[in-house]
Amino acid sequence: MNRRRLESVVSGVALGLLATVYLIHFAVVCVHAVDIPQVDDWTYLIERDRLESPTWRWLLRPHNEHWIVPSKILASGMYHLTGWDLISVQVANFLIFGLLLLTVLWSARRLDPEAPWWLLAATVVFLLSALDHQNHLWAFQSVFYFAMIGFLAAAAALFSETQRPLTIVLGMVSIWFSCLSAAPGLIACSALVACFLVFKGLRARAAPSWPEKRLEILQGLAVAAALAPGLRLLLLYDRGDLPGSTPPWTGEFWRYYVNEAALTFGYDEQPPAAWGAVCLLLILIPLAVCLLRAGKKPSASSWSLIATCAGPLSVLLVIAFSRASLRDGLSPKIPSRYFIIAGLLLPFLFIAWRACARSFPRWVGWSVVAVLWLVCVLGYSDDWSTLPYQRTSHQLRLLEDAVRDYYQGVSEHAPRILDRRTLDNELDVARDLRVSFARRLARGTPARLQPRNDPPIGSVRALRADGTLEGWALDPDTPSWPVRVSLLTRRPGGRLRTLATAVADMPRPDVNTTTGLPGDHGFRLSVPAGFSGDPATLLVFASESSVGAGRVWLPSGGLLREPKTSGLPIGFVDAVSESDGVVSGWAFDPDQPAAAVRVGLFELEATDGELRFLGWTEAGMPRPDVESAFGFPGDHGFRFSMPDEIRDGRPHTLFFEAADEGGQRRSPLNRRGIVLSLTCRRPGP
């Protein structure tokens, strides 16, 4: 078998594997998609009947700093096809993402016709990692895919070798499509047009006659004029209540920007600043070399490669400029929705490095490509799990439950991430249009039996002589996923400064026994050696990313500064005996840990779905394991004997609820009140 034949076989296998990974990823998206709007999705419901009967005025109305015309057309089309079933919309988004991958493959091959297909497949496959999970499970995020498809098409058309007027017109149309899709398209196309103007200027200077010079200049000016409406929208956009931008001369800006560069290579957890700088150099060095060469000889392919990389780099610069100050200083991780911008650079960086190495022996170029690919393999090595999809899907289901409670009038509080000022109108529009999620919300089960979005729980139990804090923390919603804990100190004036962070993933079998929940939940935090303040200024909090939940300060039994408590009783049912009809567990009120709370028992009626009260018991029995785990004094255990009326040998679904001393604050046990189907019988005479 000759070399060309072997390369064809390997390329075919590589492309087949790439398609297989795409189909597997497609199946994962289908399994974890949830039919509930997120954040920007609700904007489609602000105006009544627009999904059903779109108008040009509605299509062209900006959304924040974006025009989103193609996504609005998609939303209206999906409404007529599926009733705006957001699962179907997310599936359609992933198909559009597949079109973007094909566009990337075609663009990379056009820029480097000698690059084997197996190499292109080996670089594009990284775009199919789980890093992009947030975009895949968010209907609105099709705006990014449309914008990048238009941008790549514009780069291919404007920098064609022929430079015919028709291809220039096609490039302008692609620019309009990209700009009308999202602000990143406008920013990327601005960089593209800047490169095109320089390219045309160099060609005009080298042209032998004035008519040819004039044609080059006019083509450049015509393409630049295509951007004018979009730039006006971006410049006039009112940022409203958002914090100020982060200037590029600040350290915060560059920390964020190098993190974005590291995201290109799969390093999504905040890497050391030095490694982020190395990643940025891996991007800039080949582009600088190509730029120097293109300045001497303005070939269309060289400038096309420069423009294709300059677009995403410009978008990342603007994101750092506008978003670095919006980050929670305790969580510097770059949002995964920006991965599609950073990751899009990767296939073209391989092409750029190959272009730089063409003047060297062949083995040098392949060595550089191999090293770069290994860097990517290391960065993306932990990004192929379905866990991010499971976590995001869980969060969306919690959001769905919260919206259902609000929709049915069970809860007066809108989900924290939604604006109650507009949510009422949006839900009314959804109901009138009979969109898919509104029809399902109307068929909901009793809200008190639905899973709640509970904040994390835990405590700090030891401060060792070496400055190490030990404790535990867990999220009752997702006990198998470790939460992040942080140690802070309060500065003069009340501002908080982070001293250390850790993940609560160490074994704590006592916590598993006490809570009845699986997973490893212990943690250790080391107070920095340079800290000379009072331990009373230290606080520890646990945080998780579920919808509606914030940071929770952990109690320490007087070791550190005592935080405010959650205000709701907590507890678990951890033992059930069907033989004698006894249920036992624990419950207490963090606000009044010494006072015994009451635990109520209810039965879910099978006929009408209502809850029937069966009785109360008091949580006042010794439970030293609970006292040791939480650090709260008092007796918090309870035992509940089933009433004779339900000990009839038939199944009964039960619900347990803890109430504070005054009965004003109530909370279900085991998040949703443990639901048991008991078939125990009363003892014989």
Secondary structure, 3 states (H helix, E strand, C coil): CCHHHHHHHHHHHHHHHHHHHHHHHHHHHHHHCCCCCCHHHHHHHCCCCCCCCCCHHHHHCCECCECCHHHHHHHHHHHHHHCCCHHHHHHHHHHHHHHHHHHHHHHHHHHCCCCCHHHHHHHHHHHHCHHHHHHHCCHHHHHHHHHHHHHHHHHHHHCCCCCCHHHHHHHHHHHHHHHCCCHHHHHHHHHHHHHHHHHHHHHHHHCCCHHHHHHHHHHHHHHHHCCHHHHHHHHHCCCCCCCCCCCCCCHHHHHHHHHHHHHHCCCCCCCCHHHHHHHHHHHHHHHHHHHHHHHHCCCHHHHHHHHHHHHHHHHHHHHHHHHHHHCCCCCCCCCHHHHHHHHCHHHHHHHHHHHHHHHCCHHHHHHHHHHHHHHHHHHHCCCCCCHHHHHHHHHHHHHHHHHHHHHCCCCCCCCCCCCHHHHHHHHHHHHHHCCHHHHHHCCCCCHHHCCCCCCCEEEEEEECCCCEEEEEEECCCCCCCCCEEEEEEECCCCCEEEEEEEECCECCHHHHHHHCCCCCCEEEEECCCCCCCCHHHEEEEEECCCCCCCCEECCCCCCCCCCCCCCCCEEEEEEEECCCCEEEEEEECCCCCCCCCEEEEEEECCCCCCEEEEEEEECCECCHHHHHHHCCCCCCEEEEECCHHHCECCCEEEEEEEECCCCCCEEECCCCCCCEEECCECCCC
